[in-house]
Amino acid sequence: SPGVFTNGDLGIATDSNGRLITADNPLVLGTPNVLWLTGLGRTTCLGLQAGVAPNALCYALVQPTLTIGGTKARIDFAGLSPQFPGLYQINFVLGEIQTVLSQSTLVDGVVVAGDTQAIFKIMSQQGAQ
C-alpha cells in the first residue's frame, strides 16, 4: 500500500526546482511537482534485484490516481525514482482546485493505488492565470 513520506504534518513533495513544498513555498497550480512515497508495488522493471536502484524508468504496474483539494491531478510518471532503491515518485501537475484560493491553504491529498490509499496534507495556492 502507498505511503507518502511526511515532514511534520505535510506530505513531502517538491516543485520543478527541487524545493520542498511548504507554507513558504506552496504548490502552484499548473506547474510540475513530485510527490515522494513508498509502496507502489511491482514495476515494469521486473528483473530488478532487491536494494538495487534502476537506471531506467520503472513505471508502477498499478498506476495510482492522485487527488489534491478534491481535484484529480494529471500524472506524468508514477514509479521507482531512478537511482534510488525503494523510493517511488509521482510526477504530477494540478490544473486547478475547485475552490478558488487567494492565499496559501492546507488541503488534503489522496493517493489511490489498487484498493489501498494514502492520505496526506499539502500546501497549495492558486496558479498564475
N, C-alpha and C positions, 0 to 999 in steps of 0.2 A: 504494500500500500504506500502511496506517496506521503512523504513527509517534508514539508517546507522548512528549511533552516531559518532560525529566527535570531534577531539581535534585539534583546529586550522583548517588547511586545510586537515588533514588526517583523514580517517575513523578509528574508534577505533577497533583495532584488537590486540590480544595478542598471544605470542608464547607458546610453550608447557610448559614453566616455569612460565607463567603468566605475563611475561614482555610485556609492551606496544611496539607495532611495531612502530618504529620511524626511522629517518635518522641514528641515532646511533645504532639502533637495527632493521635492515630491515628484512622483510620476507625472510626466507631462503627456497629455493625450495626443495621439497621433505620432509619437516618437518611439523608436525601438528600445526595448528593455529586455533584461534577462532575469528570470526567477531561478533561484538556486535551490535544489532539492535532492532527495534521495528516494528510492523505492519505486521507480517507474518500470522496473522489471526487465524482462529479456529485450534484447535489441536485434537489429538487423545484422550485427556483427556476431554471428553465432559461435565462432571459433575462438573467442577471447579467453585467455587464461585468467583465473581469479587474481585480482590485485594488479593486473597489467593494464596500463592505460592504452586506449586506442589511438591510432594516428589517423583514423578515418572518421567520417560522420557515421555514428551508430544510432539510428533512429529507434525509439521505443516501438516495440511491436504493437502494443496497445497505445494508440495515440490519445493523449489526455485532452480534456477541454479545460479552459481557464476562464473564470468569470470574476470580474472586479467591479465592485459597486453595482452589481446586478446586470452588468453588460458583458457579453461574451467577447473575449479578446481574440484577435487573429493570431494564430500560432504559426510562426515561420519555421521553427525547428523544436523538436522535443526528443531528447535522447541523452546519451552519455556525453559529458563535456570532454572534448578531445584533450588528451594528455593528462587527465586527472582520473585515476581509477575510482569507480564507485560514485562519482559526482555526476548528477544529472542537471540539465538546464532546459528551461523553456524560453525560447526567444519569442517575444510577443510584441504586438502593437495594440493598444487600446484606442479605438477611434473616438468614442465619446461615452460619457456617463449619462444615465437617464436624468439625473438631477444636475442642473447647471451649477457648477461650483465656482465661486468668485475668489476663493482662497483655498489654501491647503486644508484638506479634510481627511480624517482617518476613515477608511472604508474597508469592508470585508472582501477577501479574495477566497475563491474556492477552486481547487484543482480536483478534477474527477478523472480517474484512470480505471477503466473497467467498472467494477461495482464498489470501489473504495474512493474515499475523498479525503482531502486535507483542507482545513480552513485556516486562514491567516489574516492578518491586518496589514494594510499598506497605506502610505500617504499618497494622495492624488490631488491634482488640480486641473482646472480647465485648460485645454491646449490653446495655442495661438490660432486665431481664426484667419 
